[in-house]
Amino acid sequence: MKFLLVFDFDHTIIDENSDTWIVKCAPERKLPNGLRNSYQPGHWTEYMGRVFVYLGDNGVKEDEMKRTMTTIPFTAGMVDLLGFIGENKQLFDCIIVSDSNTVFIDWILKAADFHKVFDEVFTNPAAFSSTGYLTVQHFHAHHCAKCPKNLCKRKVLKEFLDKQLDRGVSYTQVVYIGDGGNDLCPVMFLKKNDVAMPRQGYTLEKKISQLAQSLSPVQCSVLVWSSAIDIMSYLKLLIKE
């Protein structure tokens, strides 16, 4: 009996978008219009690359970024949920699949001492250059037309499950916890016995209910959450069974 928990990060584990939160480090806590308007759909990583150049050009250093990022609040109930998972690691494997970046996620999890809860983090690789600028790269290349250019979460999940099977690990159930439009692709990959947990009022919940209305519902069960306590209640039921 082992369960796989798959978490998105922004607006799921933390109650904000880590990429937009970093703008608090910018002069006057905002970006110039030209930069703000330079985002093109599907090319968020490139846009963030330009944001990090702007911050670097304005003398924003690593320690200031780190201080700012570690003030992001966790979603309601999330601290309790991650604590519960940490106490039951023999039952739960736990991964993050996120369009954030390695530096932000690492800072936030380590500051709250939650990094040990997660077995692996799949996100865009980031690092500070020799000149002190934060740089970010695409997580991988893929051929999925539904997903942003840098990350198809379905591909990540499928490759992780295949790799685990090669190691002799198969899961009783996959529980996918997320909020965004880019979480729909992996949710559609889930099987009948799995569970998708979209955050109430966010894009993923809306997209799943649109699919149900157009009579092409997802295969897995769907349980909506508004506080991570809802997720914890479900997991407690799961391990009682």
N, C-alpha and C positions, 0 to 999 in steps of 0.2 A: 504493500500500500504506500505509494508515494504520489504526491500531487505536484504539478508544476504551476507556479504562480508567475504570470507574465505581467509586469507593470510598465505602463507608460510613465513618464516623469513629470513634465510640465502639466499643471492643472490636474494632476492625479496624485503623485506623491507630495509635490509642493503645490501650494494654492495659487501659483502665479506662473508666468512664462519666464523662465530663466534668461532667455535671450533679450526680452524687452526690459527686464529688471536691471540689466547691466547699464542701461541708459542713464540710471541714477548717477553714474560716475561721470557722465559727460558734462561739459560746461553748461551751467544753468539747467542741468538735468534734462536736456533735450537735444535732439539731433537737428542739424540744418535741413530745411525742406528738400533740397536737392538730393541729399542722401536718403532721407525718409521715403521719398517718392521713387527711388531707384530700384525698389524691389520688383522682381518679375515672378509671377506665379510658377511654382515648382523649383525656384532657384533661391530658396531661403539661405542656404549655406553660403552662397556667393555674397548675398546681401550682408550677412553677419560678418563675413571677411572684411567688407568695406567699413562696417561699423567699428570693428576692432582696430583697423588702420586709423580711423578718425580718433578713437580714444588714445591710441599710441601717439599720434601726432600732437595731441593735446596734453601729453605728459602723464596720462593715467597709468599708474604702475600696478604691478601684480598684487602687491599687498593691499592696495586700496580696493581693487576688484574683489579680492577674496573677502575682505571685511564686508563689502556691500552684499555679495552673494550669500554669505552665511546669515544674513538677516531675513532671508525669504521665509515666510511662515509655511509650515507644513499644513496640508489639508486637514480639516476637522477630523479628529479620531485617528489620524495616520500614525502618530507617535505610539499610541496604544497598539494599533494593528501590527506595526513593525516589531514592537517589543514581543507581542504574542508569537509572531512568526519565528523570531529569534529563539524563543524558548522551545519551539517545536520543530527545529531544523531537521530532525530525523524523519519528519513526515513531509516536509516541504522543500522542494528546490525552488529557487526564486531568482528570476532574471529581470533586468530592465532593458527595454527596447525603446530608444528615445531619439528624437531629432534634436536634442540639445547637444552637448559635447562633453568629452571625457573630463576636462578641467573643472567645469561647473559642477557636474554630478559628483565628482570625487571630493571637491571642497565641501559640498553641502552634506553628503553622507558621512564624511569623516568628522566634520564639526559636531554632528549630532550622534556620532558613534554608531551609525547604522550600516557601515560598509560591510560588516561581517554577515549581515542578514542576506546579502545578495551573492549568488554564486558567480554570476557574470553580468557585465554591463555592455550592451551593444549600442554604441552611439558614435557620433562623428568625432574622429580623433582631433584633439587640439593640443597645442603646446606653445610655450613662449619662445620666441626667436632670440638670437644672441643680442638683438637690439632692444629686447624687452616687450616686443609686440606680441599679442595673442594671435595665433593663426589657427585656422580650422580647415579640415579637409572633408571630402565626401566619405561616408562610411564604406560604401561599396558601389559597384556598377550593377545594374540590373536591367531587365527588359519589360518591366511591368508598366503598362500605360496608365494605370490608376494612381501610381505613387509619385511623390517628388523624386527628382533625378538622383538624389544622393542616398535614398533609403527606401527600400521596400520591406516593411516589417513582416510580411508573409514569408518572404525569402529567408529572413533571419530566423524566424520561428521554425520553419521547415528544416533548415540546415542544422539548427540546434537539436531538434528532435531526432533527426537522422544520426547525428553524432552521438547522442545519448544511447540510441538503439545499438549502435556499433559497440558501445561500452557495456551493453547488457542492461541498460536502464530504460524501462518503459513506465509510463505514468498512468495511474488509474483515471486521472482527469486533468485536463488543462483548464486553468481559470485565467481568463484574460481581463485585466483591469485597465481601463483607459477612458479617454474623453474625446479625442479628436478625430477629424476626418481621415487622417492617415492610419487610424486604428481599425478602420472597416476592412481593409484588405486582409489582415491576419485573422480577424473575426470570421470572415467568410471561409477561411481555411479550416476552422475548428470543426470537430466531428460532433455527432449527435450527443455523445456522453459529456462533452465539454460545456463550459459555461463562459459566456461573455458578460462582463459587468461594466456597462457604460455608466459614466457619471451623469446624474440627473440634470437635464436642461442644457447639456452640451451637445456638440455636433454629432458625436458617435451615436448617442441615443436617438437623435432625430433621424439619422441615416438608416439605422436599423429599423425604426418604425415605418419609414418610407418604403423600405424593401418589403416589409410585411403587408403594407397596403397594396403594393403592386403585385402581390401574390408570389413573390420570390423570396420568402423569408430565409434567414440564416438557419443552418442546420442545428446549431447548438442551442442550449437554453439561454435565456437572457434574464439577468437580474439587475435591476437598476439600483444604484446607491447614491446617497447624498452625503453621508458621513462614512468614513472608513470603519466606523463601528458596525455599520451594516455588513461590510465585507467580513469583518471579524466574526460576526454572528453566524454567517454562512459557513465560514471555515470551521467553526466550533461544531456545527451540525455535521459537517463532512467527516471530521475525525472521530465523532461519536459513532457514526455508522460502522 
